[in-house]
Amino acid sequence: MPNFPRIPNVKIAPILILICLFTGYTGYYICRSNLSVTAPLILEEFNRSTKVSDQDFFSSATTRLSDDEFHNKNRKTSYSERNLSNSNLSYSDPAKPFTKNDLGDLISFGILCYALGKLLNGPLTEWLGGRATFLLGMFGAIASTIAFGLSYPMIAFFLFWGFNRFIQSMGWLGLIHVSAHWFSQKRHALVLGILSMSYLLGDAFARWYLGKMIEFGFGWRDVFMIAAASLAMIAFFNVIFLRQSPKAYGLPEVESDPEISNENNESPSTPETTRKKLYLQLFLRWDFILICGINSCLTFIRETFNDWNPIYLHEVVGMVPDQAARASAVFPFIGAFAALFGGFLIDRLQKGFALIMLPSLLILMGTLLTFAQVSFQSNPTIALLFLSLASFALMIPYTFCAGALALKIGGKRAGATASGIIDTFGYLGSLPAGFLVARLIRGTDWSWVFYFLAFITAVAVVLTILFALKTRTFFDASTTIPETS
C-alpha cells in the first residue's frame, strides 16, 4: 500500500472519498461527451472533404464562410471560419467520408463495447478493488482519447472509440465498489444520488466546457486533446487521495450488509472463482431481471438524448454547433438535480421505488409525445424547457437502477457485479440508439424518433408495475427485497 497522507478524522475521510469519486467520474465524461459535442464539426469536415477537390477547396471554403457569416451577423468570427484552419486544411482526408449513418454506427459500436466492459469488468472489480479499476479506467480513457484525436475514419475511429468506451466501463463499477466499503446501506440511496450527479453534472460541464473551446476557435481534434489533458489532471488528484476502504486511513470498516454474501465473508481470490456464483445468484432473482429490463429501456432513451442532442439542436432548432454543444448541457444538468431529488425522496419519505418511478415515467411519455407532435424550429427556449422536463422525468428512475437498487440487491460483496450486469443489459438494450435513430431521422423531421422513444417508455412502465408486484415494495422502501428462486 502506498504511503499516502493520513486523514484520521472519521468525518472528513468519507467526505474526501465522496469528492474523489465525484470529481473522478465527472472527469470521465469529459472524455465521453467529446464525440457528441464535436459531431457537427466532424460531419462537416469529412462530408465537405468528399465534395471538394483540391483545386477548388479554397473557393468553396470562402463561399461556405460567407453563408455562415450571413447567418451569424452578430459574431465577429463564425465557427466555420475559425475551425476551418484548425480542422479541414490540416487533417481532412477526401478519400474517407464520414456520414450521419456512420456516426450512428460508431455510437452503437461504442455502446456495445461499453456493455461488454460492464459485463466483464464487474467480477474484475471485485477482485482488483474499486480504486484500482477506477484509476485504470481513467488512464485508458486518456490514451484512447488522444489516439482518436490523431486518427481518421473509418477503422481507427471505431477502434479507438470502442476501446475508450470499454475501458470507461470500469469507472462506475469502481465507484460502486468503493462506495459499498465506505458508506452503510441506510445511506446508499442518498450517496448514490449524489454520485449519480457526477455523471450528469459531469456531462453538463463537459458539454459547456468543450463547447466553449469550439467557440474559442479550437477544431474537433484540439477538443479531444483538451479533454484528455483535463482528465489527466483529475486522475492525478485521485491517485493521491482515493482509498479503497476506511482501513487504508486507519478507520473502522462500515457494517457489512450484503444480501448476497459468502458464508465466511471472504474476499474472492480470483475472478474465475466468483463470477459464476455471483451471476447465478443474481439471475435466480426475478426482481433483478426486471430491473435489468427497466434499465434497458431507460438507457436507450438516455443514450439517444446524450448522443443526438447537439445534432437535433443544430439541425432542427437552428443553433450553430458551439451553441448546440453548450445548450445540450441542459439535459444532464437538470438530470443531476433529478437524481438527488429521487435519492432524497427514498431516504426521507421511505416510499417504494416503484411509487416514485411510475409518475416520472408517465411524465416522460407525455413529454416525448409532445416532441413528436410539435415543431420547435427557431424556438430554442421552448425546446430547452421540454428537454429539461424530459431529463428530470427520466433520470429519477434511471439513477435508481444501477445505483441504489443494485446495492440493495448485491450489497457490499456483489454490489459492483450487480451494477455491472444491470448496466450491461441497459447498454445492450440501447444499441439501436445509434444506427436506428440515424435511420429514423427524415431530414429535419424527428417525429418517428420520439414516437419510438415513447413506446420504449411504455414498456418501462409495464416492467415497473411488475417489479412492484413481484417485490411487494410498492409503498415501503425500507422493506427488504425478498430472495426469489
VODREN-461384 format. One line per 5 residues: number of its first residue (from 0); their letters; for each residue x, y, z of C-alpha. Coordinates in steps of 0.1 Angstrom, whole numbers, plus 5000, padded with zeros to 4 digits. Layout:
// residues N
NUM> A> X/Y/Z; ...
// end
This chain:
// residues 485
0> MPNFP> 5000/5000/5000; 5015/5034/4990; 5023/5057/5019; 4996/5084/5013; 4988/5113/5036
5> RIPNV> 4969/5101/5067; 4935/5117/5074; 4923/5102/5107; 4891/5122/5111; 4862/5098/5107
10> KIAPI> 4840/5126/5094; 4865/5141/5070; 4876/5110/5053; 4842/5099/5038; 4837/5134/5025
15> LILIC> 4871/5133/5008; 4863/5100/4992; 4830/5113/4980; 4848/5143/4965; 4873/5120/4948
20> LFTGY> 4846/5098/4933; 4825/5127/4923; 4853/5147/4905; 4868/5115/4891; 4836/5104/4874
25> TGYYI> 4829/5139/4863; 4863/5137/4845; 4853/5105/4828; 4826/5124/4810; 4849/5150/4795
30> CRSNL> 4864/5121/4775; 4830/5107/4767; 4808/5137/4758; 4835/5149/4734; 4823/5129/4705
35> SVTAP> 4787/5142/4708; 4799/5178/4712; 4822/5177/4682; 4799/5156/4660; 4786/5185/4639
40> LILEE> 4822/5196/4632; 4834/5160/4624; 4805/5155/4600; 4811/5189/4584; 4848/5182/4579
45> FNRST> 4846/5148/4563; 4814/5155/4543; 4829/5186/4528; 4861/5169/4520; 4843/5144/4499
50> KVSDQ> 4827/5171/4478; 4855/5195/4473; 4885/5188/4452; 4920/5200/4460; 4918/5226/4432
55> DFFSS> 4886/5244/4443; 4888/5238/4480; 4897/5274/4490; 4870/5289/4468; 4844/5265/4482
60> ATTRL> 4855/5273/4517; 4852/5310/4510; 4816/5305/4498; 4808/5285/4529; 4822/5312/4552
65> SDDEF> 4801/5338/4535; 4770/5317/4542; 4779/5312/4578; 4787/5349/4584; 4754/5358/4568
70> HNKNR> 4735/5337/4594; 4757/5349/4623; 4758/5387/4617; 4765/5394/4654; 4795/5372/4657
75> KTSYS> 4829/5387/4649; 4841/5354/4636; 4819/5324/4626; 4825/5289/4640; 4832/5276/4604
80> ERNLS> 4858/5302/4597; 4876/5295/4630; 4876/5258/4627; 4883/5256/4590; 4920/5262/4595
85> NSNLS> 4921/5241/4627; 4905/5210/4612; 4899/5208/4575; 4931/5223/4560; 4954/5203/4582
90> YSDPA> 4937/5169/4587; 4909/5161/4563; 4912/5131/4540; 4890/5134/4509; 4891/5096/4504
95> KPFTK> 4873/5088/4536; 4838/5103/4541; 4820/5101/4575; 4783/5104/4572; 4754/5107/4598
100> NDLGD> 4748/5069/4593; 4785/5062/4601; 4782/5084/4632; 4752/5063/4643; 4770/5031/4637
105> LISFG> 4800/5044/4657; 4777/5054/4686; 4762/5019/4686; 4796/5002/4685; 4807/5023/4714
110> ILCYA> 4776/5013/4734; 4783/4976/4726; 4819/4979/4739; 4807/4997/4770; 4781/4970/4777
115> LGKLL> 4807/4942/4773; 4830/4961/4796; 4803/4963/4822; 4797/4926/4820; 4834/4915/4821
120> NGPLT> 4848/4941/4845; 4823/4936/4873; 4840/4905/4888; 4873/4920/4879; 4864/4950/4901
125> EWLGG> 4855/4927/4930; 4890/4911/4926; 4912/4941/4920; 4893/4965/4941; 4874/4996/4932
130> RATFL> 4902/5021/4935; 4924/5002/4910; 4898/4998/4884; 4886/5034/4888; 4921/5047/4881
135> LGMFG> 4928/5022/4853; 4897/5034/4835; 4908/5070/4837; 4943/5063/4822; 4928/5041/4795
140> AIAST> 4903/5069/4786; 4931/5094/4784; 4952/5072/4760; 4923/5063/4737; 4910/5099/4735
145> IAFGL> 4944/5111/4723; 4946/5083/4698; 4911/5092/4684; 4921/5128/4681; 4950/5118/4659
150> SYPMI> 4931/5094/4637; 4909/5093/4606; 4877/5074/4596; 4868/5047/4595; 4886/5018/4611
155> AFFLF> 4907/5039/4635; 4876/5058/4647; 4858/5025/4656; 4889/5010/4672; 4898/5039/4695
160> WGFNR> 4862/5049/4704; 4854/5013/4711; 4884/5009/4734; 4875/5042/4751; 4840/5031/4759
165> FIQSM> 4852/4996/4770; 4878/5009/4794; 4855/5036/4808; 4831/5009/4819; 4855/5004/4848
170> GWLGL> 4847/5038/4862; 4812/5033/4876; 4820/4998/4887; 4850/5011/4907; 4828/5039/4921
175> IHVSA> 4801/5014/4933; 4827/4991/4949; 4844/5019/4968; 4811/5033/4979; 4800/5000/4993
180> HWFSQ> 4831/4999/5015; 4828/5035/5027; 4790/5040/5033; 4764/5020/5052; 4733/5006/5034
185> KRHAL> 4710/5032/5050; 4730/5059/5032; 4733/5042/4998; 4703/5059/4982; 4715/5094/4992
190> VLGIL> 4752/5087/4984; 4744/5071/4951; 4720/5100/4943; 4749/5124/4950; 4774/5104/4929
195> SMSYL> 4749/5100/4901; 4750/5138/4899; 4787/5133/4889; 4779/5118/4856; 4751/5142/4850
200> LGDAF> 4768/5173/4861; 4800/5159/4845; 4782/5155/4812; 4767/5190/4815; 4801/5205/4824
205> ARWYL> 4818/5187/4796; 4794/5199/4770; 4796/5235/4783; 4834/5234/4787; 4841/5217/4753
210> GKMIE> 4815/5239/4736; 4834/5270/4748; 4866/5255/4733; 4848/5253/4700; 4836/5289/4704
215> FGFGW> 4872/5300/4711; 4882/5285/4677; 4896/5251/4685; 4889/5223/4660; 4875/5189/4670
220> RDVFM> 4909/5173/4672; 4921/5201/4696; 4890/5195/4717; 4899/5158/4721; 4934/5167/4733
225> IAAAS> 4920/5193/4757; 4896/5166/4771; 4925/5141/4776; 4946/5167/4794; 4917/5177/4817
230> LAMIA> 4910/5141/4827; 4948/5136/4834; 4947/5164/4860; 4917/5149/4877; 4933/5114/4877
235> FFNVI> 4964/5128/4894; 4941/5141/4923; 4925/5107/4926; 4958/5089/4927; 4968/5109/4957
240> FLRQS> 4937/5108/4978; 4913/5080/4968; 4913/5049/4991; 4896/5015/4987; 4882/5014/5022
245> PKAYG> 4884/5032/5056; 4910/5007/5067; 4935/5025/5044; 4930/5056/5065; 4932/5037/5098
250> LPEVE> 4895/5040/5104; 4869/5012/5113; 4851/4995/5085; 4814/5002/5080; 4789/4975/5089
255> SDPEI> 4785/4946/5065; 4751/4945/5049; 4751/4923/5018; 4721/4903/5007; 4743/4882/4986
260> SNENN> 4773/4870/5007; 4795/4841/5012; 4793/4822/5044; 4827/4832/5058; 4826/4868/5044
265> ESPST> 4858/4860/5025; 4872/4881/4997; 4873/4863/4963; 4907/4851/4953; 4903/4852/4915
270> PETTR> 4876/4865/4892; 4871/4829/4879; 4861/4815/4913; 4835/4841/4919; 4820/4851/4885
275> KKLYL> 4797/4820/4880; 4785/4820/4916; 4776/4857/4917; 4759/4856/4883; 4739/4825/4892
280> QLFLR> 4727/4841/4925; 4717/4873/4907; 4699/4857/4877; 4678/4835/4900; 4660/4866/4912
285> WDFIL> 4631/4879/4892; 4634/4914/4908; 4669/4916/4894; 4658/4906/4859; 4630/4932/4859
290> ICGIN> 4655/4959/4870; 4677/4949/4841; 4647/4952/4817; 4637/4986/4831; 4673/4999/4828
295> SCLTF> 4675/4987/4792; 4645/5009/4783; 4658/5039/4802; 4693/5037/4790; 4681/5036/4754
300> IRETF> 4663/5069/4759; 4692/5085/4778; 4718/5074/4752; 4696/5088/4724; 4694/5122/4740
305> NDWNP> 4730/5122/4750; 4744/5113/4716; 4719/5132/4693; 4710/5163/4713; 4737/5186/4697
310> IYLHE> 4727/5175/4662; 4689/5179/4669; 4695/5214/4683; 4717/5223/4654; 4696/5209/4625
315> VVGMV> 4660/5212/4639; 4661/5241/4664; 4686/5261/4643; 4715/5266/4667; 4751/5268/4654
320> PDQAA> 4774/5240/4666; 4790/5258/4696; 4756/5269/4708; 4741/5235/4703; 4770/5219/4723
325> RASAV> 4765/5242/4753; 4727/5240/4751; 4728/5202/4752; 4743/5205/4787; 4707/5213/4799
330> FPFIG> 4697/5177/4797; 4724/5162/4821; 4724/5194/4843; 4687/5191/4851; 4691/5153/4854
335> AFAAL> 4716/5158/4882; 4690/5175/4903; 4665/5148/4895; 4690/5122/4907; 4695/5140/4940
340> FGGFL> 4658/5146/4944; 4650/5109/4938; 4676/5098/4964; 4662/5123/4989; 4626/5110/4984
345> IDRLQ> 4637/5074/4990; 4658/5082/5021; 4634/5107/5037; 4600/5095/5028; 4607/5058/5028
350> KGFAL> 4583/5053/4999; 4588/5024/4975; 4610/5028/4944; 4581/5020/4921; 4558/5046/4936
355> IMLPS> 4584/5073/4927; 4594/5057/4893; 4559/5053/4878; 4548/5090/4878; 4582/5100/4864
360> LLILM> 4578/5076/4835; 4543/5088/4827; 4555/5124/4826; 4584/5113/4804; 4560/5096/4779
365> GTLLT> 4539/5127/4777; 4569/5149/4770; 4582/5126/4743; 4548/5126/4725; 4549/5164/4727
370> FAQVS> 4583/5164/4709; 4568/5141/4683; 4538/5164/4677; 4553/5199/4680; 4580/5215/4659
375> FQSNP> 4605/5236/4679; 4622/5251/4648; 4635/5285/4656; 4621/5283/4691; 4650/5273/4713
380> TIALL> 4636/5284/4746; 4606/5262/4745; 4627/5233/4731; 4651/5236/4761; 4622/5237/4785
385> FLSLA> 4607/5204/4772; 4642/5190/4771; 4646/5198/4808; 4613/5182/4817; 4623/5150/4798
390> SFALM> 4656/5149/4816; 4640/5153/4851; 4614/5127/4845; 4639/5102/4830; 4668/5105/4854
395> IPYTF> 4649/5098/4886; 4641/5062/4878; 4673/5058/4857; 4696/5065/4886; 4678/5040/4909
400> CAGAL> 4685/5010/4887; 4723/5007/4886; 4727/5026/4918; 4706/5022/4949; 4687/4991/4936
405> ALKIG> 4719/4974/4926; 4734/4979/4961; 4702/4969/4977; 4703/4935/4959; 4741/4929/4958
410> GKRAG> 4753/4946/4990; 4790/4951/4997; 4801/4918/4982; 4782/4918/4949; 4771/4954/4945
415> ATASG> 4796/4962/4917; 4788/4929/4899; 4750/4936/4902; 4755/4972/4890; 4777/4960/4861
420> IIDTF> 4751/4934/4849; 4723/4959/4852; 4743/4984/4832; 4753/4957/4807; 4716/4950/4799
425> GYLGS> 4709/4987/4798; 4736/4993/4772; 4729/4962/4752; 4692/4973/4750; 4703/5007/4739
430> LPAGF> 4724/4996/4710; 4699/5008/4684; 4702/5043/4699; 4729/5049/4673; 4722/5032/4640
435> LVARL> 4684/5031/4643; 4680/5067/4653; 4702/5078/4624; 4678/5060/4600; 4646/5072/4616
440> IRGTD> 4655/5108/4610; 4639/5123/4579; 4659/5154/4572; 4647/5178/4599; 4617/5156/4608
445> WSWVF> 4625/5137/4640; 4589/5127/4649; 4594/5090/4644; 4624/5091/4668; 4602/5105/4696
450> YFLAF> 4573/5082/4689; 4597/5052/4692; 4611/5066/4725; 4575/5070/4738; 4569/5033/4730
455> ITAVA> 4601/5023/4749; 4589/5043/4779; 4555/5025/4779; 4574/4992/4781; 4594/5005/4811
460> VVLTI> 4560/5014/4828; 4548/4978/4824; 4581/4964/4838; 4580/4988/4868; 4545/4977/4877
465> LFALK> 4556/4940/4875; 4586/4949/4897; 4564/4965/4923; 4540/4935/4924; 4568/4909/4925
470> TRTFF> 4589/4925/4953; 4559/4939/4973; 4578/4971/4978; 4555/4995/4961; 4548/5016/4991
475> DASTT> 4576/5008/5015; 4613/5014/5005; 4625/5001/5038; 4612/4966/5031; 4640/4942/5022
480> IPETS> 4636/4930/4986; 4629/4893/4991; 4650/4865/4978; 4634/4846/4949; 4642/4814/4930
// end
